[in-house]
Each structure stands twice: as structure tokens, then as C-alpha cells.
Amino acid sequence: MANGDLFRATVINVDLSGTAFVMDFGYVDQTSSAHVDCGTAAGNFETLIQAAMLAILPDRVAVVRYRFACVGGPNVGDVGFVEVAPGTTGLISGVDTFPGEICISMKRNTGHVERTDRGRVFFGPVAETFRLAGTTDTVDTANTDLITFSNLLKSNLTVAGTTLKPAIVSSAGGYSGNLVINTSIGRIFTHRRSRRIRELV
């Protein structure tokens, strides 16, 4: 049975220079169903997020791979992939893009205060579309496409009838036991190594 399996779902995007940009989602199986097939799960993860992902990507960036890995629990080590070939490019065109090290922080939490109950993922490359008008370092957190994508971090993923719940899962399979219930978009653009950028021009 699969109760307790922990998963990391990854979307990998590549820009024209060949630089890869990676975002991880986390899930836990709290059911008593059979272990989900990670290859099938990777396809369902693609279906869940791809439209929202493309809506916030510039057209010089392509989605190239989805990876779904069991990193904890009874079935640790199972991995599945979906290769997107040729890569499907983003939908934002005719807009400048920030340097690749600039990103938007998307925050998630379980409603508890422990460090393992809070986490961030970093989205990039970032189109100028998402800079708040009249500012140099502020994200337009009211942008509906950003909000739609951010909300996926707290959405369930259904795989062959089994519902996986959103969780903050470390690469080593760590998990607080609580589910993600809140997401938000960081107000200030950040460096991909999480240093805040105060001036972009």
C-alpha cells in the first residue's frame, strides 16, 4: 500500500541559451490505495500545470521535461518522466525579460510556524509583464496569471483515481505531516540564490 509515500514533482524549463530553470512541487499520498505509477503521475502533473506555466513564461523559454519522484515512504526510489519534445514555449511575446538570475518567489505554508511548514519556490525567467508599473523591484502580485499558477502549489493532484495532497517535501523525503493550505507571491523580485534585489535598472 502507498500510505505515506512522499513525492517531488519537477517542471524543467530551458531558455534559448540552454540554461535550465527548475521548479519543485510536493505531494503526499494519505490514502490506502496501491502505489501510484510515477510515469502516469508525471503525465497528470503536466496536465495540471502546463497551461498555467505557459501563461507566465516568455516565448524564449520552453518546457522540456516533467519529473515525478517518490522521495520518501514505502516506495521510495520510483521515478517517472514526461519528455516534452519539441519543447513547448511560453505564451508571453514582445516583452523584455529580466536576466536569468532574477526570479519571483512563490511562498507556501501549512498554517503552522515551524520551518518545515514554510517554503518557497522560485519562478523564472521573468518577463517585464510582471513588474508593477512605476517601480523597479516590485512584483505585480495582483496579476491573475501569477495568482493562478501560485494557487497550483496548494492544489491536489489526482493520479489514476488516487488523490495526492500538496505538501512541503524536501529532496531527502522530509515532511512535517501537515498539508499546504496557503500560497502567496513575493512582493519583491529576488535573486535565484534568494538575495533580495533592490534595484533592477
HELIX and SHEET records of a PDB file:
HELIX    1   1 CYS A   38  ILE A   56  1                                  19    
HELIX    2   2 ARG A  115  ASP A  117  5                                   3    
HELIX    3   3 GLU A  128  PHE A  130  5                                   3    
HELIX    4   4 THR A  144  ASN A  151  1                                   8    
HELIX    5   5 LEU A  152  LYS A  154  5                                   3    
SHEET    1   A 6 VAL A  79  THR A  89  0                                        
SHEET    2   A 6 VAL A  61  GLY A  72 -1                                        
SHEET    3   A 6 LEU A   6  ASP A  15 -1                                        
SHEET    4   A 6 ALA A  20  VAL A  28 -1                                        
SHEET    5   A 6 THR A 162  PRO A 166 -1                                        
SHEET    6   A 6 LEU A 157  VAL A 159 -1                                        
SHEET    1   B 3 ARG A 118  PHE A 123  0                                        
SHEET    2   B 3 ILE A 102  ASN A 109 -1                                        
SHEET    3   B 3 ASN A 182  ILE A 185 -1                                        
SHEET    1   C 3 ARG A 118  PHE A 123  0                                        
SHEET    2   C 3 ILE A 102  ASN A 109 -1                                        
SHEET    3   C 3 THR A 190  HIS A 191 -1                                        
END                                                                             
